[in-house]
């Protein structure tokens, strides 16, 4: 594997934070999928499945981008929990709490992706900027939908 070029280190560090974020999101979404209860079960159970499948795709794409740059993505749960900007599921959330937490998590990740886009562009790494733009676009839509779901 090629060694990471010095100029790419800030970009690969940002990518690695997103590997950690999407690893935690993947497990959190699985948790919510398995444990959601109540009158909205038939709506939320498949929605959480859709979201964890998408999180898995983002995770793999980001990790492969790192590998193509010669960097090694974090690959242990311990490291991912330490590096992630979001927290794992608390375990006691009700359906509304799950939705609120996910909307907040998506907001955190979108903010970091926006910063990552600028960083990648500053380091002449348009492929990473494009990757982050695509992921942010999807998460912004999901965030809007989750917030609309909670609106009264």
NORDA-V579254 format. One record per residue. RES is the residue in three letters. SS is DSSP state (~ for helix, > for strand, _ for the rest). OMEGA is omega in degrees with one decimal (999 if undefined). D_LAST is the distance of its C-alpha to the last C-alpha in Angstrom with 1 decimal. Layout:
((RES & SS & OMEGA & D_LAST) (RES & SS & OMEGA & D_LAST))
This chain:
((UNK & _ & 178.9 & 52.7) (UNK & _ & 177.4 & 53.0) (UNK & _ & 178.4 & 52.5) (UNK & _ & 175.6 & 49.5) (UNK & _ & -177.1 & 50.7) (UNK & ~ & -178.0 & 50.3) (UNK & ~ & -178.6 & 48.2) (UNK & ~ & -175.8 & 45.7) (UNK & ~ & 178.7 & 45.2) (UNK & ~ & 179.5 & 42.2) (UNK & ~ & -178.5 & 40.5) (UNK & ~ & 174.7 & 41.3) (UNK & ~ & 177.2 & 40.0) (UNK & ~ & 175.9 & 36.7) (UNK & ~ & -177.3 & 36.7) (UNK & ~ & 174.3 & 37.5) (UNK & ~ & 179.2 & 34.5) (UNK & ~ & 171.8 & 32.4) (UNK & ~ & 179.1 & 34.4) (UNK & ~ & -179.9 & 33.5) (UNK & ~ & -176.8 & 29.8) (UNK & ~ & 173.1 & 29.6) (UNK & ~ & 178.6 & 31.7) (UNK & ~ & 177.9 & 29.4) (UNK & ~ & -179.9 & 26.3) (UNK & ~ & -179.4 & 28.2) (UNK & ~ & 178.8 & 28.9) (UNK & ~ & 179.3 & 25.4) (UNK & ~ & 174.1 & 23.9) (UNK & ~ & 178.8 & 26.6) (UNK & ~ & -179.9 & 25.9) (UNK & ~ & 178.3 & 22.2) (UNK & ~ & -177.8 & 23.4) (UNK & ~ & -168.7 & 25.9) (UNK & ~ & 177.8 & 24.0) (UNK & _ & -179.6 & 20.4) (UNK & _ & 171.9 & 20.0) (UNK & _ & -173.3 & 17.9) (UNK & _ & -179.3 & 16.1) (UNK & _ & -178.3 & 15.0) (UNK & ~ & -174.6 & 18.6) (UNK & ~ & 173.9 & 19.6) (UNK & ~ & -171.6 & 17.0) (UNK & ~ & -179.4 & 17.3) (UNK & ~ & 178.1 & 21.0) (UNK & ~ & 178.3 & 22.2) (UNK & ~ & 178.1 & 19.7) (UNK & ~ & 176.7 & 21.2) (UNK & ~ & 176.9 & 24.6) (UNK & ~ & -176.9 & 24.1) (UNK & ~ & 179.1 & 23.2) (UNK & ~ & 175.0 & 26.1) (UNK & ~ & 177.0 & 28.5) (UNK & ~ & 178.3 & 27.4) (UNK & ~ & 178.7 & 27.9) (UNK & ~ & 177.8 & 31.3) (UNK & ~ & 178.4 & 32.3) (UNK & ~ & 179.2 & 31.3) (UNK & ~ & -178.3 & 33.2) (UNK & ~ & -179.7 & 36.3) (UNK & ~ & -180.0 & 36.3) (UNK & ~ & 179.4 & 36.1) (UNK & ~ & 178.6 & 38.8) (UNK & ~ & 175.2 & 41.0) (UNK & ~ & 177.2 & 40.7) (UNK & ~ & -179.0 & 41.9) (UNK & ~ & 180.0 & 44.8) (UNK & ~ & 176.9 & 45.8) (UNK & _ & 178.7 & 46.1) (UNK & _ & -179.7 & 48.3) (UNK & _ & 180.0 & 45.8) (UNK & _ & 178.1 & 44.8) (UNK & _ & 174.4 & 41.2) (UNK & _ & -174.6 & 40.3) (UNK & _ & 173.8 & 40.6) (UNK & _ & -179.9 & 40.3) (UNK & ~ & 179.1 & 37.2) (UNK & ~ & 178.6 & 38.7) (UNK & ~ & -177.2 & 39.0) (UNK & ~ & 177.5 & 35.6) (UNK & ~ & 177.9 & 33.9) (UNK & ~ & -175.2 & 36.0) (UNK & ~ & -172.9 & 35.4) (UNK & _ & 176.1 & 31.7) (UNK & _ & 179.4 & 29.2) (UNK & _ & -176.9 & 26.6) (UNK & _ & 176.3 & 27.0) (UNK & _ & 179.9 & 27.4) (UNK & _ & 179.1 & 25.0) (UNK & _ & 178.1 & 25.2) (UNK & _ & -178.2 & 25.4) (UNK & _ & -178.1 & 23.3) (UNK & _ & 168.1 & 19.7) (UNK & _ & -175.6 & 17.3) (UNK & ~ & 179.9 & 15.2) (UNK & ~ & 177.5 & 12.2) (UNK & ~ & 176.9 & 15.1) (UNK & ~ & -178.6 & 16.7) (UNK & ~ & 179.5 & 14.0) (UNK & ~ & -179.3 & 13.7) (UNK & ~ & 179.3 & 17.5) (UNK & ~ & 178.6 & 18.0) (UNK & ~ & 178.3 & 16.0) (UNK & ~ & 177.6 & 18.1) (UNK & ~ & 179.8 & 21.2) (UNK & ~ & 177.7 & 20.8) (UNK & ~ & 178.3 & 20.5) (UNK & ~ & -178.0 & 23.7) (UNK & ~ & 178.6 & 25.5) (UNK & ~ & 177.5 & 24.6) (UNK & ~ & 178.8 & 26.0) (UNK & ~ & 177.7 & 29.1) (UNK & ~ & 177.0 & 29.5) (UNK & ~ & 176.5 & 29.5) (UNK & ~ & 179.7 & 32.2) (UNK & ~ & 177.1 & 34.0) (UNK & ~ & 178.8 & 34.1) (UNK & ~ & 180.0 & 35.9) (UNK & ~ & 179.5 & 38.2) (UNK & ~ & 178.5 & 39.1) (UNK & ~ & 177.9 & 39.9) (UNK & ~ & -179.8 & 42.0) (UNK & _ & 178.0 & 43.9) (UNK & _ & 179.9 & 44.5) (UNK & _ & -178.3 & 42.5) (UNK & ~ & 178.6 & 40.7) (UNK & ~ & 178.0 & 40.1) (UNK & ~ & 177.3 & 38.1) (UNK & ~ & 179.2 & 36.2) (UNK & ~ & 178.0 & 35.4) (UNK & ~ & 179.9 & 34.3) (UNK & ~ & 178.1 & 31.9) (UNK & ~ & -179.2 & 30.5) (UNK & ~ & -179.6 & 29.9) (UNK & ~ & 179.9 & 28.1) (UNK & ~ & 179.7 & 26.0) (UNK & ~ & 179.8 & 25.0) (UNK & ~ & -178.7 & 23.8) (UNK & ~ & 178.0 & 22.0) (UNK & ~ & 177.8 & 20.2) (UNK & ~ & 178.4 & 18.9) (UNK & ~ & 179.4 & 17.8) (UNK & ~ & 178.3 & 16.1) (UNK & ~ & -178.6 & 14.1) (UNK & ~ & 178.8 & 13.2) (UNK & ~ & 179.0 & 12.4) (UNK & ~ & 177.0 & 10.1) (UNK & ~ & 178.2 & 8.4) (UNK & ~ & -178.3 & 8.3) (UNK & ~ & -175.8 & 6.4) (UNK & _ & -179.9 & 3.8) (UNK & _ & 999 & 0.0))
